């Protein structure tokens, strides 16, 4: 595994884990309070995946600077698109999301 990141879905109520190997991008289902429901949702060849960073849908002014939700759109090998909130912590720290997106963009060979 080259990298793994948490991401949020469903307004922060759902959680996914993105994993990147040298050949595949993986998406795993994860739950907060239960060990049930954890599973591999898909594993696409990395050369058939494309990424696109999206602008934050809101910004809030905080003592440490602006914070917001930062999204990443993934186009899968089958053409379907998935949008994930890449914040590594649900409250604050927008920098963790932009750092995660930069690492993913460096590992996935092409963007759209």
C-alpha positions in Angstrom: 0.0 0.0 0.0 1.5 3.4 -1.0 -1.1 5.5 0.8 -4.4 5.4 2.6 -6.8 8.2 3.5 -10.1 8.6 5.3 -12.9 10.4 3.5 -16.5 11.3 4.3 -19.8 10.8 2.5 -23.4 11.6 3.4 -22.7 15.0 5.0 -20.1 13.4 7.3 -22.2 10.5 8.5 -20.6 8.0 6.2 -16.9 7.1 6.1 -14.8 5.5 3.4 -11.1 4.7 3.2 -9.2 5.2 0.0 -6.2 3.1 -0.6 -3.6 3.3 -3.4 -1.2 0.5 -4.4 1.2 0.6 -7.3 -1.5 -1.0 -9.5 -5.0 -0.2 -8.0 -7.1 2.4 -6.2 -9.3 0.8 -3.5 -12.4 2.1 -1.8 -13.3 0.5 1.5 -16.5 0.9 3.5 -15.9 1.8 7.2 -18.2 2.5 10.1 -17.7 4.7 13.2 -19.3 2.6 15.9 -19.5 -0.9 14.5 -17.2 -3.5 13.1 -20.0 -4.7 10.8 -20.3 -3.5 7.3 -16.5 -3.1 6.6 -15.8 -4.3 3.1 -14.0 -3.6 -0.1 -16.4 -1.6 -2.3 -14.2 -1.6 -5.4 -10.6 -1.9 -6.7 -10.0 -0.3 -10.0 -6.8 -0.3 -12.1 -5.0 2.9 -11.2 -4.3 3.8 -14.9 -8.1 3.8 -15.5 -8.9 6.2 -12.6 -9.0 10.0 -12.9 -9.1 12.6 -10.1 -10.4 16.1 -10.0 -10.2 18.4 -7.0 -13.3 20.5 -6.4 -13.6 23.9 -4.7 -14.8 23.9 -1.1 -18.6 24.3 -0.9 -18.3 26.5 2.1 -15.7 28.4 4.1 -15.9 29.4 7.7 -13.6 31.9 9.3 -11.9 30.5 12.4 -9.0 31.7 14.6 -6.5 29.6 12.6 -7.7 30.9 9.2 -10.5 29.8 6.8 -11.8 26.2 7.0 -14.1 24.3 4.7 -15.0 21.0 3.2 -12.7 20.0 0.3 -13.9 17.5 -2.2 -12.3 15.1 -4.6 -14.1 13.7 -7.5 -13.0 10.2 -8.7 -13.9 8.9 -12.1 -13.8 5.1 -11.9 -12.7 2.7 -14.6 -16.3 2.1 -15.5 -17.0 5.8 -16.0 -19.0 6.3 -12.8 -18.1 9.4 -10.7 -17.8 9.5 -6.9 -17.4 12.6 -4.8 -15.7 12.4 -1.4 -15.0 15.0 1.3 -11.3 14.6 1.9 -11.1 16.2 5.4 -9.0 14.0 7.6 -10.7 15.3 10.7 -14.4 16.2 10.6 -13.9 19.4 12.6 -11.5 21.9 11.1 -8.0 21.4 9.7 -8.8 22.0 6.0 -5.0 21.6 5.3 -5.2 17.9 5.9 -7.6 17.6 3.0 -5.5 19.5 0.6 -2.4 17.5 1.6 -4.3 14.2 1.0 -5.5 15.4 -2.4 -1.9 16.4 -3.4 -0.6 13.0 -2.4 -3.3 11.2 -4.3 -2.8 13.4 -7.4 0.9 12.5 -7.3 0.1 8.7 -7.2 -2.6 8.6 -9.9 -1.0 9.1 -13.3 -3.6 11.3 -15.0 -6.3 13.8 -14.1 -9.3 15.1 -15.9 
